[in-house]
């Protein structure tokens, strides 16, 4: 067991009642680096931990089949753990007496959280998100506030989770995954219908300079500029220092080019609107993981984000391909045209605002991570080309 594993398991299984504990047997499945990915009690009857796993690619579907076989044939590694009285797991077991469970230990980093899957009659009913850092506590509390607000409305083409219960360290939400679920890495009218519904209920007009969205961008770029000037990007030798400096310079150029007096539309945005955070069934979108959502987001942020993230992280596309995908939607997608007209959207302005926000947010986040995956560098390469394109075309990227 690694030190990272021990921190997570101690948070879930231990409490101050050190004299009241019991031993139990668990099985676990590891990440490629050997750390624990999923852990479940020996009493689990079905591999319900796969509720955590996105099968939006062929490779993922094959791996899911392998995980099922390893579960049924008891090929996974075994571990003995002490379950302390009044620990998080102990409290959940007592509260949901007729349920079984599995655990996803979370992604290593400053936003790490564990997720406990609760299942009954071999069906996943709830998920419990447990904060493991101060940052993840903030994200969980943000998701709680966003979902409570958005659940005040009725939707025709969208389903979002409901908060079942919560405290300062965790929230319990219902499982909204439909029975005949599918995941698509291609954006279509179903996604746009859902976004339009959110916009229609939460839209608000204001000048760019008066939005919290713009304030966040300015602060993020200021932090990045200081990091670059103080050589803080050098602490991670994998960063291309010259590329980072040019990227930040171009971001500042585009920021300064904005007409901040201009009034545009803002609305609630999911901010992680990606194939792995949603299901589709019968022309209906089931959208979960609202931790990064915000109230004051420029329209079409989620549209742009879906295309960038799916094209880069699933298809490994370059910027030219991504640009062509977006341009084709703008030219040919009837629903997108309707949204642009309905809310009087300047597509070039919103595109600049999307890139400024998402790149400044994630670049700062990656700069503060100890370990970076290859995908981070794929993203940075595309962002670099995107901002070069913006500067070359003076912000008028789309005709």
Secondary structure, DSSP 4 states (H G I P E B T S, - for coil): --HHHHHHHHHHH--SEEEEEEEEEEEEEE-TTSSEEEEEETT--S-GGGGG----SHHHHHHHHHHHHHHHTT-SEEEEEEEEETSHHHHHHHHTTT-EEEEE---SSTT-EEEEEEEETTEEEEEEEEE-SHHHHHHHHHHHHHHHHHTTS--SSEEE--EEEE-SSEEEEE----TT-B--SS--HHHHHHHHHHHHHH-EEEEGGGSHHHHHHHHHHHHHHHHHHTTGGGGSTTS-HHHHHHHHHHHHHHHHHS-TT-EEEEEEE-S---GGGEEEETTEEEE---TT-EEEEETTHHHHHHHHHHHHHTT---HHHHHHHHHHHHHH-HHHHHHHHHTT--HHHHHHHHHHHHHHHHHHHHHT-SS--HHHHHHHHHHHHHHHHHHHTTT----
